Amino acid sequence: GQNIDQPTEMTATEGAIVQINCTYQTSGFNGLFWYQQHAGEAPTFLSYNVLDGLEEKGRFSSFLSRSKGYSYLLLKELQMKDSASYLCAVKDSNYQLIWGAGTKLIIKP
Amino acid sequence: ETGVTQTPRHLVMGMTNKKSLKCEQHLGHNAMYWYKQSAKKPLELMFVYSLEERVENNSVPSRFSPECPNSSHLFLHLHTLQPEDSALYLCASSQQLGDYNEQFFGPGTRLTVL
């Protein structure tokens, strides 16, 4: 079966750095997405990785290792507004997005 | 209006009611999706439309019936639902189906079935 695993919840301090991990087992791979979802709101796109390596976009970076079935989202200089759920999703061989259950990130002052 | 809009934002219905959820995208996209989001569970893809043709139906019960009259509008018709169908229903669109095609989501309809 297809499976995406990510931690249920993480806590970090304002101004610090946090890494959210995602491991996947899917039938085929056509890219990995990270989305942010604030409580009661729509998911919004953060990043896309299809090749191995690190993609940096401001305070957020995303890393992919296809051989290990592993990705992480790195958030730097954390702000209170970064408190949200972070969803990992993989596009499989049928170009369907397979989603993880999301990681709820709590930022403390 | 910009992006993806959904109405209503909240809906409470009895198990014998019939209601419809509406989604509209103002992005000129060719693909539209219905997802179900339950607490602490992964997003579940329900239906996919590309150029108004249904391309995916992931074993969804027949009490959910989608309709895509044109590339900008998507409906989800509901009838004789069960309490376990209570969830957030999200609509999304993308430029087309394929590898890199970011999906844009609407704000969702919070459905409660009594």
Boltz contact constraints between the chains, C-beta under 6 A:
constraints:
  - contact:
      token1: [A, 30]
      token2: [B, 99]
      max_distance: 6.0
  - contact:
      token1: [A, 31]
      token2: [B, 99]
      max_distance: 6.0
  - contact:
      token1: [A, 31]
      token2: [B, 100]
      max_distance: 6.0
  - contact:
      token1: [A, 42]
      token2: [B, 105]
      max_distance: 6.0
  - contact:
      token1: [A, 42]
      token2: [B, 106]
      max_distance: 6.0
  - contact:
      token1: [A, 42]
      token2: [B, 107]
      max_distance: 6.0
  - contact:
      token1: [A, 43]
      token2: [B, 105]
      max_distance: 6.0
  - contact:
      token1: [A, 45]
      token2: [B, 102]
      max_distance: 6.0
  - contact:
      token1: [A, 48]
      token2: [B, 100]
      max_distance: 6.0
  - contact:
      token1: [A, 95]
      token2: [B, 97]
      max_distance: 6.0
  - contact:
      token1: [A, 95]
      token2: [B, 98]
      max_distance: 6.0
  - contact:
      token1: [A, 99]
      token2: [B, 42]
      max_distance: 6.0
  - contact:
      token1: [A, 99]
      token2: [B, 43]
      max_distance: 6.0
  - contact:
      token1: [A, 100]
      token2: [B, 42]
      max_distance: 6.0
  - contact:
      token1: [A, 101]
      token2: [B, 41]
      max_distance: 6.0
  - contact:
      token1: [A, 101]
      token2: [B, 42]
      max_distance: 6.0
